[in-house]
Amino acid sequence: MAGELDGMKVAVLATDGVEQVELERPWQALEEAGAEPELVSLEGGTITAYQHIDAGDRKKVDTTVGAADPDDYAALVLPGGVINGDFVRADADAVAFVAAFFEAGKPVAAICHAPWVLVEADVVRGRRMTSWPSLQTDLRNAGARWVDEEVVVDGNLVTSRDPDDLDAFCAALVELFARAAEDDAADDDE
């Protein structure tokens, strides 16, 4: 994976309650592929990641969602965590930030409870996707076709169910982001 995403700036949108492994593993995959992830959150300072229902490590926020410009990023990662997903979907700036990536056709990766934010942004209609199983009714009601698979790629969106799917999720997001970068480079050459 080394070098596939050289210099790509990727927003990782999370807040308190983010599932720690779902933040750290994609972050590591992005860095190993040469990307430059930035932690975008609802407030500045630090956030507390969780390991299921137990508080985990604190993570330094790079910028707030209110100050972040989606145009500055080539892609977006939405880690899960039930608390994180619920807090992020309730923040109007965060929802607008996420919607902007879809409006621009940029790649997005979401795992576990993160698709709640996609429902709130009204970007799942007609999409084939997966999530933590308890979100399937929400996704179906929002117009998605929910499936129980470890990783699903639908156009510019990759989704996964839970931490057990992280190997497949990380590989798929790097592949999707690399393909988007190649497409952008080809468009620039025209």
N, C-alpha and C positions, 0 to 999 in steps of 0.2 A: 504494500500500500504506500510505501514511502514515495513522496514527491507528487502523488496524483493531484493534490490540492494545493500545490505551492502558492503561498501568498493569499489564498482565498480567505476573506474575512467572513466569519460565521457567527451569527447571533445565537446565543443559547439563553432562552428566556425561562427564568425560574425564580421562585421566591421561597420563603420559609416553608418547610414541609416537603421540599423536593426529595424524591427518593435518591439517596446519595449515589448508589451504584448506577442509576440511570442518568445521573449528571456526569459522574466521573468516567465511566467507560466510553460513552460517545466523545467526550472531551479528549480523552487519550487517543481514540481512533482518529479524530480530526487532526490532532497535533502530529501523530505518527505519519499521517498522509500529507503533512506540510501546511495545513490550514492554520488560521489564527482565530481561535474561538474567543469570544468575549461574553462575559456573564452580564446579561441585561436583566434588571429586576424592577420591581415596583417601587422600591426605595433604595437609596444609596447605603453605603456601609458594608454590612455583611448579612448573609442569610444563613439559616441553620438548616442543613440537610438532615434527612431522617433515614434510619435503617428500619424500615417498616413503621412501627409506632414509637420507636425510641429515637431521641435526639442523637444526631451524629455530629459530623464536623461542621465548622463554620467556613463559609466561602466568601471571599471578597468580591463585591459587586464592581464591575468595570464601569457601568453607566446605568442610568434609570431609563425605563421604557418611555417616559415622558420626554427625555432629552435625546433618545436614540432616533436616528433617521434610518428607516428601512432601506433607503437607497444606498446607504453606506455598507450594506451587507449583501453577499452573494447568495446566502442560504440561511435557513433557520432550523434550529433543533429545539424541540419541546420535550424535556424530560418529564417523567410522571411523578407520582406521589399524590395521594388523594387530597391532602391539604393544599399542596402546590396547585394542582389542577383547579380546585375550587376557587382559591384566591385569585389566580391569574384570570380565570374566565369572568370574575366579577369586576375586573378592572377595565374600564372603558379604553384607556390608553393602550393596554396590553392587547385587547381584542382588535383595536384598529391597527396596531403594529402587525399582528398576525395576518389580518385581512390584506394588508398592503403587499405581503409576500405573494399571496395568491393572485392579486390583481396584476402584479408585475410578472407572473409566471415563474417565479423563483422556486427552487426546490425547498421542501419542508419535510422534516422527519419528526414524528410524534410517537411516543410510547406510553403504554399503560393508561393512566388517567388523563394524559395530556389531550387526547381528542375531545374532551369536554370544551376546551378552548376553541377548537375547530368548529364545534357545534355552535357555540356562541358567536363566532365570526361568520356563520352561515356559509361555510365553504365545503361542506361534505355532501351536498345533494348530488346524487348520481355517481358517487365514488364508491369503489370497492375498497374496504378497509377493515382493520382489526383494532382491538384495544383490550384493556382489562375487561373480562367478561361482563361485569356489572354495568358497563356503559353501552352494551349492545342495544338496549331498548332506546336510549337517548339518541344513539347514532341512527338507528332505523327510523325513528320519528322525525329526525332531521333530514331524511332522504338518502342516507347512505345504505349500501349493501354490506352488512357486517358479516365477516367470516371468521372462523376460529382457526387461524393459521399463524405460524411464528412470525412471519414477515409478509407484508403485502405492499407491492409497489403499484400505484395507480397514477400514471402521468408523472407529475412533479411531486407526488406525495408518497412517503414511505411510512408505514405504521407497523407496530409490534405490540404484543400483549403484555409482557412483563419481563422482569430481570432474567428469567430463564432463556429469553429470546435475544439477549444482548449480542451474542456473537453474530447471529444472522442480521440483526438490526444494524449494527455498526458496519458490517460489510456492505449492506444494501445502501446505507446512507452515503458512505464514501463513494460507492459506484454511481449512485444517482447524482451526487454533487459533482463528481468528475465529469460525467456525461454533460451536465448543464454547463460546466466550464468550457468543455470542448465545443458545445453548440454556440456559446457566446463568442468564443474565439473565431469560429467559422463565420458567424454573422459579422464580426468586425472586419474580416478579410474581404467581405463582399463589397 
